[in-house]
Amino acid sequence: MNLLCVTVVLGLLAGAWAQVMPAVDRPACDSPEAEAAALVAQDYLNAQHKHGYKYALNRIEDIKIISTPAGDVTYVMEVDLLETDCHVLDPTPVANCTVRPKVLTAVEGDCDVVLKNVGGALTVTAFKCKTEESTEDICLGCPTLLPLNDTNALDLVHASLAHYNNNSINATYMLLEVGRLTSQIVSGGPAYKAEFVIVEGNCTNDACEPLNDIMATHGFCTASSSSATVDCKIFPNMMELVDSNNTVAESPMVHTDSLTFKHGLKHHKLTRFHNPELNTLLSAESLESAEVVPVAPAVSVVAGASPASDPSTSVEAPVVVVKRQAPSPEMMGDPAGPPVAPISLVPLCPGKIRFF
């Protein structure tokens, strides 16, 4: 009798315990749910990125969905992004932007992102990113990235902008920021290419100041020393974007050290982190996940795993772990009937690679 009472009490305690414990689900990285969350993360990260280029989703490395009995749903994701050729001021949707190929030195963003499902809409609450130049498959003689303060390449920027202003009848433009500088060895020496952003200037008596409001016109220019050409694409001003998108626009800040760049970086980095107090849900650093979880035909929610073993699932309450179970006899089919083909095990994560 005493043993029976103890068993009943333990069962009741286990049931009560399970009701207050958050559950962790691990959907496939290529599932529609994971894809939707990753695109929300991509757009949010691009919105926080004030300099350089937009980034496109390349791969979903990992995803956890943490649900509480109170109805709170939190997504913890690891995503890989690749730099595109669209500047952050370019209104072109990132889906229509071209990812920078490896031969032109790709730049990769590796981000951990925390999202909350609030009223059916996903909102990013924290993230942490690192941005690196890809050094894989760099060919001999291919263009190489230069520091954004390279003197020779900046000479090309200044000369190209002066040439463009001399042939512009609508406005005088000033340098907003340098986006990318490259060099390539050709016959006769190094050839330079430059990408830079310009902004409309307010000029009085040959002295010009960059306009820093939503009515200012901006543009993106490319220049080459080998062809002595400069080509500029002028963007709609921010007020026109407000009218077309019905959203509030922020005037881009002039990058005042565009000409001097003392940091010597070769590319613009994604914003490093947001809401560090929530980083307990993020891994120690953005690293590729080596975890492979097989698909199982049946799941059940059970308690008993320690959340301390995985810092990326650290939450205030203990975590319920989803354990995979063997298929039931009903799922295996009638033993007397025709044999059922075995269910193949495929990795849930990481997901597919979209570019390289």
N, C-alpha and C positions, 0 to 999 in steps of 0.2 A: 504493500500500500504506500509506504513512504517513497519507494522508487517511482511509483506511478505519479504521486503528487509532484515529486521533483521534475519528472518528465513534462508534466502539464505546465508547471510554472516556467520551466525553461522554454517551452514552446510559446507561451504567452509573451515572455520577455523578448524572444526572437522576433515575434510578430510585431510587437510595439517598436522594437529597435529598427526593423526594416521600414516602418512607416515614417521615420524621421531621417533616414539615411538617403542622401542623394544617390541617384543611379547614373552610371556612366555607360553610354552606348558608343559603339565604334562602327559607324556606317562605312561603306566603301568610299574610298577617296574619289571615285569617279561617279558616285551617285548624284542624282539631280539635287539632293539636299546639300551635299558638300559643294557641288559646283556653284549653286546659288550663293552660299555663304562666302566662297572664295572670291566671287566677282564683287560682292559687297565690300570685302576687305581690299581688293584691288583698287576699286574706285575711291575708297576712303583714304588709302595710303597715297594715291596720286593727288588727292585734294590737299593733303598735308604737305606735299612736296612743292616748295615754293621756287626752286631753281632747277635748272637742268631739264630732263626729259621725262615723259610719262613712261610707266612700266606696265607690261602686259603679263598676265598670268601664264606661267609655263608649266607648272606642275603642283599638285596638291600632295604634300609629303605625308601629312598625318592629320587626323581630325578626331576629336572626342566631343561628345555632347553630354553635358552634365545637367540632369534634371532633378529638381527637388520636389518633395510633396506639396510645397506651397505654390508650385506652378512655375518657378523660375527655371529658365532654360539657358544654359551658357555653352557657347561653342568655343573650343580651344583648337586652333589650327596652326599648321606649319605650311607655308606656301613659298614657292620659288617664283620669282619674277624676272623678266628680262627687259632691259632698256629698249625703248623704241626710238624712232627718229622724229617723233612729235614732241615739241617743246611743251612745257606745262601751260604756257599761255596760248597754245594752239587749240582752237575750239574743236578740232577734229576728234570724234570719239576714239577712244583707245583701241576699240575693235577694228578700226579702219587704219590704224597706224602700222608701220612696218617695223618689225623687230630687227634690231641691229645685228647683222650676221657676224659669225665668228671671224671671218676674214678681215672685218673692220674693227676688231676687238670689241667683243660683246661685254656688257656690264650686267652683273647678276645681283639681284636683291633676294636675300633670304630672310623671311619675316615670320615671327610668331605673333599670332593675332588672337585676341579674346573678343567675342561678340556676344551680345545679349539679345534674346528674342523678347521684344517689348510690344505687346499688342499686335502680334503677328508680323512685326517688322524687325529685321536684324539691324543692330546698331553696334559699331565698334566701340569698345570701352577701354581697351589697352592694346598696345602692340610694341614690338621690339624688332628692329631690323639691322642687318649689316649688309653693306654693299661692297662688292669686290669686282675687280677687273678679271675677266676670264682669260686664262693663259693657255687654254687647251687649243690644240690644232692651229697655233699661230705659225704661219708659213714664212719662210725666208723671203724677204723682199716685199712683204705685205706692209700696208700702212701701219704705223705704230703710234700709240697715243703719246702726246706730249703734255707736260705740266701746263696748267692753264695760265701760268705766268711766263711761258717761254717767250723770250724777247723777239726772236726772229719771226715766230708765228704771229705775235701781236702786231708786229710791223705790217704784216699782211692785213690784219683786221683794220687797223687805222687807215691804211691806204685804200682799202676796199670801201670803207664807209665814206671817206672823202670823195671817192669817185661816184658813189651812189648819190650823195647829196648834190654833187655838181650837176647831176642829170635828173634830179627830182624837182618837179615844179609845184608839188603840193605842200611839202613841208620840209623842214630841216630835222634830221634825226640824229640822236646821240646813242652812244653805246650803253645798253642796259646791263648785259652780262655776256661773258664768253661761255659758249656751251661746250665746245669740243675743238681741240687742236690736234692735227696729225701731221706726220712727215713720212715721206717715202723716198727711198734712194732710186733715182733715175739717172739716165745719162746726163752728165753735166752737174750733178750734185743733188741735194735734197729738194724735194718738191713739197710745199706746205699746203694744207687745206684747213680751212677754219669755218666753224659754225658759230654764229653769234646772234644776239637779240638786240634790236634797236627800239628806241622809244622816241616819240615826237618831242622836240625841244621847243622851248620858249626863248626866242632870241631877241636881244635888244642891244643895238650898237655892236654887233659882231660877238657879243657875249651870250652864250646859250646855257640854259638850265633845263634839265630833263623835267617834263611834266610828270607829276605823280598823282594823277587822278583818273577816274574811270572814263573820262572823255578823251584821254590821250590815245593816240594810235601807236600800235606796236607792230613789229615785224620780225621775221626770222630770215637770216641771210646765210648764204654759203659762198665761200670764195676759194679760189685756187690760184696758186702762184704760177703753176705750169701753163695755165690758159689765160691768166690775167683777166679773169672774169669775176663778177659778183652778181648773185641773183638773190633778190629779196621777195619774200611773200608777206604781204601786209595783212594783218589780222583785223577783224572787226573790233571796234573799241568796246570797252566793257559795257557801256550803256546799250549798245546794239545787242549784246548778248543777253542783257537783262530783258530787253523787249522780246527777243525770240524765245528765250527759255523761261521767262517769268520767274527768275531767281535773282537773289541779291548777289551782286558781284563785288569783289574786293579789288581795289587798285593794287597792281603788283608793286612791290617795293623796289626801288632802284638799287641795284647791287653796287654800292659806292666803291668797293675795292676791286671792281672788274678789271681795272687797268694794272693793279699792283699785285694781286693774289700772292700773298706771302706764304700761304700754306703749301703751295706746290702740288696740289692734288691734280690728278689726271682726269677726273670725272666728278660730277656732282652726286653726292650721296643722298639716299633716302633719309627722311627724318628718322633718327636713331630709336627714339622711344616716346611713348605717351602714357600718362598715368602710371608712373613706376610703382605706386603703392598697390597696384593690382597685379604686379609682375609675379606674385606667388603662383599664379596660374600658368605662367610661362616657363619654358625650360631655361636652364642656366645660361645658355646661349643658343643662337639659331644654328642648329646642326641638322644634317640630314638624318632622318629616322631610319634605323636599320631593322625596325620591327616589322615582321610579316605575320599577319593574323589570317588564318584560313577561314574560308566561308564554311559555316556549319548549318545543317538543316534545321536545327532546333536550338533555342536558347532559353535559359531561365535565369532569373535574377537571384543571386545568393549573396550572403554577407560573408566576411571573413578575410578579405585581403587588406593589407595595410597600405594606406595612401602614401606613406612616407617613402615607399620604394620607388615612386615615380613623382618627381617634383612637379611635373607638368600637370598633374591632377590634384595638386594640393588645394584643399578647400577646408573651410572651418569644421565641417562635420565629416565623419567617416564616409568612405565611398563604397557604394555597392558595385561589385564587379560582375560583368556579364560573362558567365562561363558557358562554353560550348559543350553540348551533350551529344552522345551518340544518337542516331536516328531511332525512332520508335519502331516496333514491329509493323505498325500500319504503314509507315513510310517506306519500309524495306520491301513491302509486298508480301503476298502469300507464299510461304516456303514451298507449297505444293505446286504453285503456278510457275509461269515462265520466269527466268532469272531477271533481276533488275540490275541495270548497269550501275556500277559504283558512281557515286557523286564525286566529281573532280573538285579538288581543293585549289582555289586560286587566291592569290594575295589580295587582301582588301586595300592595302596601302603599301607603298606610295602609288599615286595614280599615274595616268598616262602622261607622257612628255609631249607637249604641244608643238614645240619648235626644235630644240636640241638640248 
